[in-house]
C-alpha cells in the first residue's frame, strides 16, 4: 500500500484549502467540517443496514478519542511503553 488513507485525505483537504486561499475565497471551517461529516455519513450509509449503527458509533467514538488525544487530555498509548 502506498500512503495511508488518513494522509491521503489530509493532503486532499490541504490542497482544497490552498486552492480556495489562492483564489481569494474565504474559508468557512464549520462548512468544511460539515462537508467532511457528510462524506463520512455517505460511507456509513453504503454499509449493510444492520451494521450502520455500529459503524456510526465507532466513527463517533473515534472522533472524540482522536480529538482528546491530540489535545493531550486522553492518553491512548499502551501502558508500560
Number of C-alpha atoms within 10 A of each C-alpha: 4 5 7 8 10 9 10 12 11 11 12 12 14 12 12 12 17 14 12 13 12 9 9 9 11 9 12 9 10 9 10 13 11 12 12 13 12 12 12 13 15 11 13 18 15 9 12 9 9 8 11 16 14 11 16 16 11 11 15 12 12 12 12 11 16 15 13 14 14 10 10 10 10 13 13 11 8 6 6 4 4
